[in-house]
């Protein structure tokens, strides 16, 4: 069974990230927040596709559902309450 920690490692090892958080406790349903400079200039769909690419075949086999929030570093900085 896949853990949130393992999923986070797959993301950060496959995609240059400034920040990544993954939650999920049933081994198939996860929520993730990913911040990457590679998202700059990309649409939300393209950002999510980059995360899916980092996960590879795991999206078809091990992960049943992944709720994603993606941010550029600039958007992430603006989203954090000061």
PyMOL Python script that loads the backbone (N, CA, C, O; Angstrom):
from pymol import cmd

cmd.read_pdbstr("""\
ATOM      1  N   UNK A   1       0.845  -1.185   0.000  1.00  0.00           N
ATOM      2  CA  UNK A   1       0.000   0.000   0.000  1.00  0.00           C
ATOM      3  C   UNK A   1       0.887   1.244   0.000  1.00  0.00           C
ATOM      4  O   UNK A   1       1.838   1.338   0.776  1.00  0.00           O
ATOM      5  N   UNK A   2       0.574   2.176  -0.859  1.00  0.00           N
ATOM      6  CA  UNK A   2       1.319   3.422  -1.007  1.00  0.00           C
ATOM      7  C   UNK A   2       1.023   4.368   0.162  1.00  0.00           C
ATOM      8  O   UNK A   2      -0.128   4.514   0.574  1.00  0.00           O
ATOM      9  N   UNK A   3       2.059   4.999   0.686  1.00  0.00           N
ATOM     10  CA  UNK A   3       1.874   5.971   1.762  1.00  0.00           C
ATOM     11  C   UNK A   3       2.000   7.389   1.214  1.00  0.00           C
ATOM     12  O   UNK A   3       2.540   7.601   0.128  1.00  0.00           O
ATOM     13  N   UNK A   4       1.498   8.351   1.976  1.00  0.00           N
ATOM     14  CA  UNK A   4       1.615   9.757   1.592  1.00  0.00           C
ATOM     15  C   UNK A   4       3.087  10.155   1.489  1.00  0.00           C
ATOM     16  O   UNK A   4       3.470  10.911   0.596  1.00  0.00           O
ATOM     17  N   UNK A   5       3.902   9.649   2.399  1.00  0.00           N
ATOM     18  CA  UNK A   5       5.337   9.952   2.387  1.00  0.00           C
ATOM     19  C   UNK A   5       5.996   9.434   1.100  1.00  0.00           C
ATOM     20  O   UNK A   5       6.805  10.132   0.490  1.00  0.00           O
ATOM     21  N   UNK A   6       5.647   8.216   0.694  1.00  0.00           N
ATOM     22  CA  UNK A   6       6.204   7.658  -0.547  1.00  0.00           C
ATOM     23  C   UNK A   6       5.759   8.476  -1.755  1.00  0.00           C
ATOM     24  O   UNK A   6       6.558   8.763  -2.647  1.00  0.00           O
ATOM     25  N   UNK A   7       4.489   8.847  -1.779  1.00  0.00           N
ATOM     26  CA  UNK A   7       3.975   9.644  -2.888  1.00  0.00           C
ATOM     27  C   UNK A   7       4.687  10.986  -2.980  1.00  0.00           C
ATOM     28  O   UNK A   7       5.035  11.440  -4.070  1.00  0.00           O
ATOM     29  N   UNK A   8       4.901  11.614  -1.833  1.00  0.00           N
ATOM     30  CA  UNK A   8       5.642  12.884  -1.818  1.00  0.00           C
ATOM     31  C   UNK A   8       7.042  12.679  -2.388  1.00  0.00           C
ATOM     32  O   UNK A   8       7.512  13.492  -3.185  1.00  0.00           O
ATOM     33  N   UNK A   9       7.706  11.608  -1.991  1.00  0.00           N
ATOM     34  CA  UNK A   9       9.051  11.336  -2.510  1.00  0.00           C
ATOM     35  C   UNK A   9       9.042  11.156  -4.022  1.00  0.00           C
ATOM     36  O   UNK A   9       9.948  11.638  -4.703  1.00  0.00           O
ATOM     37  N   UNK A  10       8.032  10.467  -4.561  1.00  0.00           N
ATOM     38  CA  UNK A  10       7.937  10.298  -6.009  1.00  0.00           C
ATOM     39  C   UNK A  10       7.808  11.658  -6.702  1.00  0.00           C
ATOM     40  O   UNK A  10       8.420  11.894  -7.744  1.00  0.00           O
ATOM     41  N   UNK A  11       7.012  12.539  -6.115  1.00  0.00           N
ATOM     42  CA  UNK A  11       6.813  13.862  -6.717  1.00  0.00           C
ATOM     43  C   UNK A  11       8.102  14.670  -6.676  1.00  0.00           C
ATOM     44  O   UNK A  11       8.522  15.204  -7.703  1.00  0.00           O
ATOM     45  N   UNK A  12       8.741  14.772  -5.506  1.00  0.00           N
ATOM     46  CA  UNK A  12       9.937  15.621  -5.390  1.00  0.00           C
ATOM     47  C   UNK A  12      11.137  15.035  -6.139  1.00  0.00           C
ATOM     48  O   UNK A  12      12.029  15.781  -6.545  1.00  0.00           O
ATOM     49  N   UNK A  13      11.173  13.725  -6.327  1.00  0.00           N
ATOM     50  CA  UNK A  13      12.258  13.121  -7.091  1.00  0.00           C
ATOM     51  C   UNK A  13      12.040  13.244  -8.596  1.00  0.00           C
ATOM     52  O   UNK A  13      12.992  13.149  -9.371  1.00  0.00           O
ATOM     53  N   UNK A  14      10.782  13.456  -9.016  1.00  0.00           N
ATOM     54  CA  UNK A  14      10.484  13.535 -10.438  1.00  0.00           C
ATOM     55  C   UNK A  14      10.211  14.932 -10.956  1.00  0.00           C
ATOM     56  O   UNK A  14      10.031  15.135 -12.157  1.00  0.00           O
ATOM     57  N   UNK A  15      10.180  15.913 -10.031  1.00  0.00           N
ATOM     58  CA  UNK A  15       9.821  17.274 -10.414  1.00  0.00           C
ATOM     59  C   UNK A  15      10.545  18.244  -9.487  1.00  0.00           C
ATOM     60  O   UNK A  15      10.539  18.063  -8.270  1.00  0.00           O
ATOM     61  N   UNK A  16      11.162  19.262 -10.051  1.00  0.00           N
ATOM     62  CA  UNK A  16      11.840  20.270  -9.221  1.00  0.00           C
ATOM     63  C   UNK A  16      10.785  21.033  -8.414  1.00  0.00           C
ATOM     64  O   UNK A  16       9.980  21.776  -8.976  1.00  0.00           O
ATOM     65  N   UNK A  17      10.798  20.841  -7.102  1.00  0.00           N
ATOM     66  CA  UNK A  17       9.793  21.446  -6.228  1.00  0.00           C
ATOM     67  C   UNK A  17      10.450  22.336  -5.177  1.00  0.00           C
ATOM     68  O   UNK A  17      11.504  22.011  -4.630  1.00  0.00           O
ATOM     69  N   UNK A  18       9.801  23.462  -4.912  1.00  0.00           N
ATOM     70  CA  UNK A  18      10.202  24.287  -3.777  1.00  0.00           C
ATOM     71  C   UNK A  18       9.502  23.816  -2.508  1.00  0.00           C
ATOM     72  O   UNK A  18       9.998  24.015  -1.400  1.00  0.00           O
ATOM     73  N   UNK A  19       8.337  23.185  -2.688  1.00  0.00           N
ATOM     74  CA  UNK A  19       7.530  22.738  -1.556  1.00  0.00           C
ATOM     75  C   UNK A  19       6.578  21.658  -2.041  1.00  0.00           C
ATOM     76  O   UNK A  19       6.034  21.750  -3.142  1.00  0.00           O
ATOM     77  N   UNK A  20       6.378  20.637  -1.221  1.00  0.00           N
ATOM     78  CA  UNK A  20       5.403  19.598  -1.531  1.00  0.00           C
ATOM     79  C   UNK A  20       4.824  19.059  -0.234  1.00  0.00           C
ATOM     80  O   UNK A  20       5.554  18.764   0.712  1.00  0.00           O
ATOM     81  N   UNK A  21       3.518  18.936  -0.202  1.00  0.00           N
ATOM     82  CA  UNK A  21       2.808  18.326   0.928  1.00  0.00           C
ATOM     83  C   UNK A  21       1.875  17.278   0.343  1.00  0.00           C
ATOM     84  O   UNK A  21       1.237  17.510  -0.684  1.00  0.00           O
ATOM     85  N   UNK A  22       1.798  16.130   0.996  1.00  0.00           N
ATOM     86  CA  UNK A  22       0.865  15.090   0.554  1.00  0.00           C
ATOM     87  C   UNK A  22       0.172  14.526   1.784  1.00  0.00           C
ATOM     88  O   UNK A  22       0.812  14.204   2.786  1.00  0.00           O
ATOM     89  N   UNK A  23      -1.149  14.413   1.689  1.00  0.00           N
ATOM     90  CA  UNK A  23      -1.945  13.813   2.756  1.00  0.00           C
ATOM     91  C   UNK A  23      -2.759  12.671   2.165  1.00  0.00           C
ATOM     92  O   UNK A  23      -3.116  12.684   0.987  1.00  0.00           O
ATOM     93  N   UNK A  24      -3.040  11.698   2.995  1.00  0.00           N
ATOM     94  CA  UNK A  24      -3.855  10.554   2.597  1.00  0.00           C
ATOM     95  C   UNK A  24      -3.512   9.383   3.488  1.00  0.00           C
ATOM     96  O   UNK A  24      -2.340   9.113   3.747  1.00  0.00           O
ATOM     97  N   UNK A  25      -4.522   8.693   3.953  1.00  0.00           N
ATOM     98  CA  UNK A  25      -4.236   7.618   4.899  1.00  0.00           C
ATOM     99  C   UNK A  25      -4.827   6.268   4.506  1.00  0.00           C
ATOM    100  O   UNK A  25      -4.736   5.308   5.272  1.00  0.00           O
ATOM    101  N   UNK A  26      -5.434   6.182   3.315  1.00  0.00           N
ATOM    102  CA  UNK A  26      -6.001   4.885   2.930  1.00  0.00           C
ATOM    103  C   UNK A  26      -5.198   4.180   1.840  1.00  0.00           C
ATOM    104  O   UNK A  26      -5.576   3.096   1.397  1.00  0.00           O
ATOM    105  N   UNK A  27      -4.092   4.789   1.404  1.00  0.00           N
ATOM    106  CA  UNK A  27      -3.228   4.155   0.415  1.00  0.00           C
ATOM    107  C   UNK A  27      -3.649   4.332  -1.032  1.00  0.00           C
ATOM    108  O   UNK A  27      -2.925   3.904  -1.931  1.00  0.00           O
ATOM    109  N   UNK A  28      -4.812   4.959  -1.289  1.00  0.00           N
ATOM    110  CA  UNK A  28      -5.262   5.148  -2.665  1.00  0.00           C
ATOM    111  C   UNK A  28      -5.753   6.557  -2.960  1.00  0.00           C
ATOM    112  O   UNK A  28      -5.686   7.000  -4.106  1.00  0.00           O
ATOM    113  N   UNK A  29      -6.243   7.267  -1.957  1.00  0.00           N
ATOM    114  CA  UNK A  29      -6.798   8.608  -2.136  1.00  0.00           C
ATOM    115  C   UNK A  29      -5.877   9.617  -1.450  1.00  0.00           C
ATOM    116  O   UNK A  29      -5.588   9.501  -0.259  1.00  0.00           O
ATOM    117  N   UNK A  30      -5.420  10.608  -2.222  1.00  0.00           N
ATOM    118  CA  UNK A  30      -4.447  11.548  -1.701  1.00  0.00           C
ATOM    119  C   UNK A  30      -4.804  12.986  -2.068  1.00  0.00           C
ATOM    120  O   UNK A  30      -5.511  13.243  -3.042  1.00  0.00           O
ATOM    121  N   UNK A  31      -4.298  13.907  -1.266  1.00  0.00           N
ATOM    122  CA  UNK A  31      -4.365  15.338  -1.550  1.00  0.00           C
ATOM    123  C   UNK A  31      -2.937  15.855  -1.542  1.00  0.00           C
ATOM    124  O   UNK A  31      -2.155  15.514  -0.654  1.00  0.00           O
ATOM    125  N   UNK A  32      -2.597  16.666  -2.514  1.00  0.00           N
ATOM    126  CA  UNK A  32      -1.226  17.180  -2.599  1.00  0.00           C
ATOM    127  C   UNK A  32      -1.218  18.666  -2.931  1.00  0.00           C
ATOM    128  O   UNK A  32      -2.057  19.166  -3.681  1.00  0.00           O
ATOM    129  N   UNK A  33      -0.242  19.355  -2.347  1.00  0.00           N
ATOM    130  CA  UNK A  33       0.072  20.739  -2.683  1.00  0.00           C
ATOM    131  C   UNK A  33       1.503  20.718  -3.214  1.00  0.00           C
ATOM    132  O   UNK A  33       2.417  20.248  -2.536  1.00  0.00           O
ATOM    133  N   UNK A  34       1.690  21.224  -4.419  1.00  0.00           N
ATOM    134  CA  UNK A  34       3.015  21.203  -5.044  1.00  0.00           C
ATOM    135  C   UNK A  34       3.350  22.604  -5.541  1.00  0.00           C
ATOM    136  O   UNK A  34       2.564  23.233  -6.249  1.00  0.00           O
ATOM    137  N   UNK A  35       4.529  23.079  -5.156  1.00  0.00           N
ATOM    138  CA  UNK A  35       5.021  24.392  -5.574  1.00  0.00           C
ATOM    139  C   UNK A  35       6.287  24.167  -6.398  1.00  0.00           C
ATOM    140  O   UNK A  35       7.248  23.565  -5.919  1.00  0.00           O
ATOM    141  N   UNK A  36       6.282  24.650  -7.627  1.00  0.00           N
ATOM    142  CA  UNK A  36       7.440  24.444  -8.493  1.00  0.00           C
ATOM    143  C   UNK A  36       7.656  25.644  -9.406  1.00  0.00           C
ATOM    144  O   UNK A  36       6.696  26.204  -9.936  1.00  0.00           O
ATOM    145  N   UNK A  37       8.908  26.040  -9.591  1.00  0.00           N
ATOM    146  CA  UNK A  37       9.193  27.101 -10.552  1.00  0.00           C
ATOM    147  C   UNK A  37       8.902  26.654 -11.988  1.00  0.00           C
ATOM    148  O   UNK A  37       8.730  27.495 -12.871  1.00  0.00           O
ATOM    149  N   UNK A  38       8.846  25.351 -12.228  1.00  0.00           N
ATOM    150  CA  UNK A  38       8.542  24.841 -13.566  1.00  0.00           C
ATOM    151  C   UNK A  38       7.106  25.118 -13.974  1.00  0.00           C
ATOM    152  O   UNK A  38       6.766  24.992 -15.150  1.00  0.00           O
ATOM    153  N   UNK A  39       6.256  25.493 -13.026  1.00  0.00           N
ATOM    154  CA  UNK A  39       4.860  25.797 -13.315  1.00  0.00           C
ATOM    155  C   UNK A  39       4.665  27.201 -13.894  1.00  0.00           C
ATOM    156  O   UNK A  39       3.597  27.514 -14.419  1.00  0.00           O
ATOM    157  N   UNK A  40       5.684  28.032 -13.799  1.00  0.00           N
ATOM    158  CA  UNK A  40       5.578  29.408 -14.286  1.00  0.00           C
ATOM    159  C   UNK A  40       5.241  29.432 -15.772  1.00  0.00           C
ATOM    160  O   UNK A  40       5.907  28.791 -16.585  1.00  0.00           O
ATOM    161  N   UNK A  41       4.193  30.182 -16.112  1.00  0.00           N
ATOM    162  CA  UNK A  41       3.773  30.307 -17.499  1.00  0.00           C
ATOM    163  C   UNK A  41       2.926  29.153 -18.011  1.00  0.00           C
ATOM    164  O   UNK A  41       2.532  29.146 -19.178  1.00  0.00           O
ATOM    165  N   UNK A  42       2.644  28.180 -17.156  1.00  0.00           N
ATOM    166  CA  UNK A  42       1.845  27.020 -17.546  1.00  0.00           C
ATOM    167  C   UNK A  42       0.413  27.180 -17.059  1.00  0.00           C
ATOM    168  O   UNK A  42       0.163  27.838 -16.049  1.00  0.00           O
ATOM    169  N   UNK A  43      -0.522  26.580 -17.777  1.00  0.00           N
ATOM    170  CA  UNK A  43      -1.903  26.554 -17.307  1.00  0.00           C
ATOM    171  C   UNK A  43      -2.015  25.560 -16.155  1.00  0.00           C
ATOM    172  O   UNK A  43      -1.114  24.752 -15.930  1.00  0.00           O
ATOM    173  N   UNK A  44      -3.112  25.626 -15.441  1.00  0.00           N
ATOM    174  CA  UNK A  44      -3.331  24.688 -14.328  1.00  0.00           C
ATOM    175  C   UNK A  44      -3.294  23.241 -14.828  1.00  0.00           C
ATOM    176  O   UNK A  44      -2.726  22.369 -14.169  1.00  0.00           O
ATOM    177  N   UNK A  45      -3.897  22.988 -15.988  1.00  0.00           N
ATOM    178  CA  UNK A  45      -3.893  21.641 -16.564  1.00  0.00           C
ATOM    179  C   UNK A  45      -2.463  21.197 -16.861  1.00  0.00           C
ATOM    180  O   UNK A  45      -2.096  20.060 -16.565  1.00  0.00           O
ATOM    181  N   UNK A  46      -1.664  22.069 -17.434  1.00  0.00           N
ATOM    182  CA  UNK A  46      -0.267  21.724 -17.745  1.00  0.00           C
ATOM    183  C   UNK A  46       0.533  21.468 -16.466  1.00  0.00           C
ATOM    184  O   UNK A  46       1.393  20.588 -16.436  1.00  0.00           O
ATOM    185  N   UNK A  47       0.252  22.232 -15.418  1.00  0.00           N
ATOM    186  CA  UNK A  47       0.924  22.016 -14.132  1.00  0.00           C
ATOM    187  C   UNK A  47       0.593  20.631 -13.590  1.00  0.00           C
ATOM    188  O   UNK A  47       1.482  19.904 -13.146  1.00  0.00           O
ATOM    189  N   UNK A  48      -0.682  20.268 -13.628  1.00  0.00           N
ATOM    190  CA  UNK A  48      -1.103  18.960 -13.136  1.00  0.00           C
ATOM    191  C   UNK A  48      -0.494  17.845 -13.985  1.00  0.00           C
ATOM    192  O   UNK A  48      -0.099  16.805 -13.459  1.00  0.00           O
ATOM    193  N   UNK A  49      -0.419  18.064 -15.287  1.00  0.00           N
ATOM    194  CA  UNK A  49       0.189  17.069 -16.167  1.00  0.00           C
ATOM    195  C   UNK A  49       1.655  16.837 -15.803  1.00  0.00           C
ATOM    196  O   UNK A  49       2.151  15.714 -15.896  1.00  0.00           O
ATOM    197  N   UNK A  50       2.348  17.902 -15.386  1.00  0.00           N
ATOM    198  CA  UNK A  50       3.748  17.748 -14.983  1.00  0.00           C
ATOM    199  C   UNK A  50       3.853  16.882 -13.725  1.00  0.00           C
ATOM    200  O   UNK A  50       4.772  16.071 -13.606  1.00  0.00           O
ATOM    201  N   UNK A  51       2.933  17.048 -12.805  1.00  0.00           N
ATOM    202  CA  UNK A  51       2.935  16.209 -11.594  1.00  0.00           C
ATOM    203  C   UNK A  51       2.622  14.762 -11.979  1.00  0.00           C
ATOM    204  O   UNK A  51       3.287  13.840 -11.507  1.00  0.00           O
ATOM    205  N   UNK A  52       1.619  14.557 -12.829  1.00  0.00           N
ATOM    206  CA  UNK A  52       1.269  13.203 -13.272  1.00  0.00           C
ATOM    207  C   UNK A  52       2.443  12.538 -13.981  1.00  0.00           C
ATOM    208  O   UNK A  52       2.679  11.340 -13.824  1.00  0.00           O
ATOM    209  N   UNK A  53       3.171  13.323 -14.759  1.00  0.00           N
ATOM    210  CA  UNK A  53       4.341  12.782 -15.451  1.00  0.00           C
ATOM    211  C   UNK A  53       5.395  12.327 -14.441  1.00  0.00           C
ATOM    212  O   UNK A  53       6.029  11.289 -14.628  1.00  0.00           O
ATOM    213  N   UNK A  54       5.580  13.096 -13.382  1.00  0.00           N
ATOM    214  CA  UNK A  54       6.537  12.716 -12.338  1.00  0.00           C
ATOM    215  C   UNK A  54       6.119  11.411 -11.662  1.00  0.00           C
ATOM    216  O   UNK A  54       6.968  10.635 -11.224  1.00  0.00           O
ATOM    217  N   UNK A  55       4.821  11.175 -11.580  1.00  0.00           N
ATOM    218  CA  UNK A  55       4.316   9.960 -10.932  1.00  0.00           C
ATOM    219  C   UNK A  55       4.293   8.761 -11.872  1.00  0.00           C
ATOM    220  O   UNK A  55       4.246   7.616 -11.422  1.00  0.00           O
ATOM    221  N   UNK A  56       4.326   9.018 -13.160  1.00  0.00           N
ATOM    222  CA  UNK A  56       4.385   7.937 -14.144  1.00  0.00           C
ATOM    223  C   UNK A  56       3.218   6.971 -14.045  1.00  0.00           C
ATOM    224  O   UNK A  56       2.074   7.388 -13.858  1.00  0.00           O
ATOM    225  N   UNK A  57       3.500   5.694 -14.170  1.00  0.00           N
ATOM    226  CA  UNK A  57       2.472   4.657 -14.186  1.00  0.00           C
ATOM    227  C   UNK A  57       1.747   4.500 -12.854  1.00  0.00           C
ATOM    228  O   UNK A  57       0.705   3.848 -12.793  1.00  0.00           O
ATOM    229  N   UNK A  58       2.270   5.075 -11.814  1.00  0.00           N
ATOM    230  CA  UNK A  58       1.599   4.971 -10.509  1.00  0.00           C
ATOM    231  C   UNK A  58       0.198   5.572 -10.548  1.00  0.00           C
ATOM    232  O   UNK A  58      -0.681   5.149  -9.797  1.00  0.00           O
ATOM    233  N   UNK A  59      -0.014   6.563 -11.426  1.00  0.00           N
ATOM    234  CA  UNK A  59      -1.342   7.166 -11.545  1.00  0.00           C
ATOM    235  C   UNK A  59      -2.359   6.162 -12.087  1.00  0.00           C
ATOM    236  O   UNK A  59      -3.553   6.288 -11.814  1.00  0.00           O
ATOM    237  N   UNK A  60      -1.912   5.186 -12.838  1.00  0.00           N
ATOM    238  CA  UNK A  60      -2.815   4.191 -13.394  1.00  0.00           C
ATOM    239  C   UNK A  60      -2.976   2.980 -12.487  1.00  0.00           C
ATOM    240  O   UNK A  60      -3.997   2.293 -12.533  1.00  0.00           O
ATOM    241  N   UNK A  61      -1.971   2.720 -11.667  1.00  0.00           N
ATOM    242  CA  UNK A  61      -1.996   1.472 -10.899  1.00  0.00           C
ATOM    243  C   UNK A  61      -2.179   1.673  -9.395  1.00  0.00           C
ATOM    244  O   UNK A  61      -3.098   1.098  -8.812  1.00  0.00           O
ATOM    245  N   UNK A  62      -1.335   2.467  -8.760  1.00  0.00           N
ATOM    246  CA  UNK A  62      -1.341   2.564  -7.301  1.00  0.00           C
ATOM    247  C   UNK A  62      -2.246   3.651  -6.738  1.00  0.00           C
ATOM    248  O   UNK A  62      -2.735   3.534  -5.614  1.00  0.00           O
ATOM    249  N   UNK A  63      -2.470   4.702  -7.508  1.00  0.00           N
ATOM    250  CA  UNK A  63      -3.204   5.866  -6.997  1.00  0.00           C
ATOM    251  C   UNK A  63      -4.596   5.887  -7.617  1.00  0.00           C
ATOM    252  O   UNK A  63      -4.746   5.990  -8.835  1.00  0.00           O
ATOM    253  N   UNK A  64      -5.601   5.789  -6.772  1.00  0.00           N
ATOM    254  CA  UNK A  64      -6.978   5.826  -7.272  1.00  0.00           C
ATOM    255  C   UNK A  64      -7.432   7.271  -7.503  1.00  0.00           C
ATOM    256  O   UNK A  64      -8.086   7.565  -8.504  1.00  0.00           O
ATOM    257  N   UNK A  65      -7.084   8.173  -6.574  1.00  0.00           N
ATOM    258  CA  UNK A  65      -7.502   9.574  -6.689  1.00  0.00           C
ATOM    259  C   UNK A  65      -6.429  10.487  -6.111  1.00  0.00           C
ATOM    260  O   UNK A  65      -5.859  10.210  -5.056  1.00  0.00           O
ATOM    261  N   UNK A  66      -6.166  11.573  -6.816  1.00  0.00           N
ATOM    262  CA  UNK A  66      -5.202  12.566  -6.352  1.00  0.00           C
ATOM    263  C   UNK A  66      -5.793  13.948  -6.581  1.00  0.00           C
ATOM    264  O   UNK A  66      -5.991  14.374  -7.719  1.00  0.00           O
ATOM    265  N   UNK A  67      -6.071  14.633  -5.491  1.00  0.00           N
ATOM    266  CA  UNK A  67      -6.546  16.007  -5.548  1.00  0.00           C
ATOM    267  C   UNK A  67      -5.323  16.911  -5.483  1.00  0.00           C
ATOM    268  O   UNK A  67      -4.580  16.888  -4.502  1.00  0.00           O
ATOM    269  N   UNK A  68      -5.115  17.700  -6.521  1.00  0.00           N
ATOM    270  CA  UNK A  68      -3.902  18.516  -6.632  1.00  0.00           C
ATOM    271  C   UNK A  68      -4.185  20.006  -6.513  1.00  0.00           C
ATOM    272  O   UNK A  68      -5.157  20.520  -7.066  1.00  0.00           O
ATOM    273  N   UNK A  69      -3.318  20.680  -5.784  1.00  0.00           N
ATOM    274  CA  UNK A  69      -3.244  22.133  -5.811  1.00  0.00           C
ATOM    275  C   UNK A  69      -1.821  22.447  -6.227  1.00  0.00           C
ATOM    276  O   UNK A  69      -0.873  22.029  -5.563  1.00  0.00           O
ATOM    277  N   UNK A  70      -1.663  23.179  -7.320  1.00  0.00           N
ATOM    278  CA  UNK A  70      -0.330  23.524  -7.805  1.00  0.00           C
ATOM    279  C   UNK A  70      -0.162  25.034  -7.802  1.00  0.00           C
ATOM    280  O   UNK A  70      -1.097  25.789  -8.069  1.00  0.00           O
ATOM    281  N   UNK A  71       1.067  25.453  -7.490  1.00  0.00           N
ATOM    282  CA  UNK A  71       1.384  26.871  -7.383  1.00  0.00           C
ATOM    283  C   UNK A  71       2.770  27.142  -7.951  1.00  0.00           C
ATOM    284  O   UNK A  71       3.668  26.306  -7.841  1.00  0.00           O
ATOM    285  N   UNK A  72       2.940  28.308  -8.557  1.00  0.00           N
ATOM    286  CA  UNK A  72       4.278  28.814  -8.816  1.00  0.00           C
ATOM    287  C   UNK A  72       4.801  29.329  -7.478  1.00  0.00           C
ATOM    288  O   UNK A  72       4.003  29.556  -6.569  1.00  0.00           O
ATOM    289  N   UNK A  73       6.101  29.521  -7.324  1.00  0.00           N
ATOM    290  CA  UNK A  73       6.600  30.076  -6.065  1.00  0.00           C
ATOM    291  C   UNK A  73       5.981  31.434  -5.731  1.00  0.00           C
ATOM    292  O   UNK A  73       5.726  31.731  -4.564  1.00  0.00           O
ATOM    293  N   UNK A  74       5.741  32.255  -6.749  1.00  0.00           N
ATOM    294  CA  UNK A  74       5.166  33.584  -6.520  1.00  0.00           C
ATOM    295  C   UNK A  74       3.724  33.474  -6.023  1.00  0.00           C
ATOM    296  O   UNK A  74       3.335  34.161  -5.079  1.00  0.00           O
ATOM    297  N   UNK A  75       2.938  32.612  -6.658  1.00  0.00           N
ATOM    298  CA  UNK A  75       1.541  32.425  -6.240  1.00  0.00           C
ATOM    299  C   UNK A  75       1.477  31.815  -4.853  1.00  0.00           C
ATOM    300  O   UNK A  75       0.603  32.169  -4.063  1.00  0.00           O
ATOM    301  N   UNK A  76       2.392  30.903  -4.545  1.00  0.00           N
ATOM    302  CA  UNK A  76       2.431  30.279  -3.207  1.00  0.00           C
ATOM    303  C   UNK A  76       2.725  31.336  -2.145  1.00  0.00           C
ATOM    304  O   UNK A  76       2.091  31.352  -1.090  1.00  0.00           O
ATOM    305  N   UNK A  77       3.679  32.212  -2.421  1.00  0.00           N
ATOM    306  CA  UNK A  77       4.030  33.262  -1.461  1.00  0.00           C
ATOM    307  C   UNK A  77       2.838  34.172  -1.182  1.00  0.00           C
ATOM    308  O   UNK A  77       2.643  34.614  -0.050  1.00  0.00           O
ATOM    309  N   UNK A  78       2.040  34.451  -2.213  1.00  0.00           N
ATOM    310  CA  UNK A  78       0.862  35.299  -2.050  1.00  0.00           C
ATOM    311  C   UNK A  78      -0.266  34.589  -1.312  1.00  0.00           C
ATOM    312  O   UNK A  78      -1.110  35.247  -0.704  1.00  0.00           O
ATOM    313  N   UNK A  79      -0.298  33.254  -1.353  1.00  0.00           N
ATOM    314  CA  UNK A  79      -1.382  32.497  -0.736  1.00  0.00           C
ATOM    315  C   UNK A  79      -1.180  32.300   0.769  1.00  0.00           C
ATOM    316  O   UNK A  79      -2.126  31.961   1.480  1.00  0.00           O
ATOM    317  N   UNK A  80       0.028  32.507   1.249  1.00  0.00           N
ATOM    318  CA  UNK A  80       0.337  32.314   2.667  1.00  0.00           C
ATOM    319  C   UNK A  80      -0.020  33.582   3.433  1.00  0.00           C
ATOM    320  O   UNK A  80       0.468  34.664   3.106  1.00  0.00           O
ATOM    321  N   UNK A  81      -0.869  33.454   4.450  1.00  0.00           N
ATOM    322  CA  UNK A  81      -1.226  34.654   5.246  1.00  0.00           C
ATOM    323  C   UNK A  81       0.014  35.264   5.907  1.00  0.00           C
ATOM    324  O   UNK A  81       0.867  34.561   6.450  1.00  0.00           O
ATOM    325  N   UNK A  82       0.077  36.544   5.844  1.00  0.00           N
ATOM    326  CA  UNK A  82       1.233  37.271   6.427  1.00  0.00           C
ATOM    327  C   UNK A  82       1.011  37.569   7.885  1.00  0.00           C
ATOM    328  O   UNK A  82       1.871  38.169   8.530  1.00  0.00           O
TER     329      UNK A  82
END
""", "prot")
cmd.dss("prot")
cmd.show_as("cartoon", "prot")
cmd.util.cbc("prot")
cmd.orient("prot")
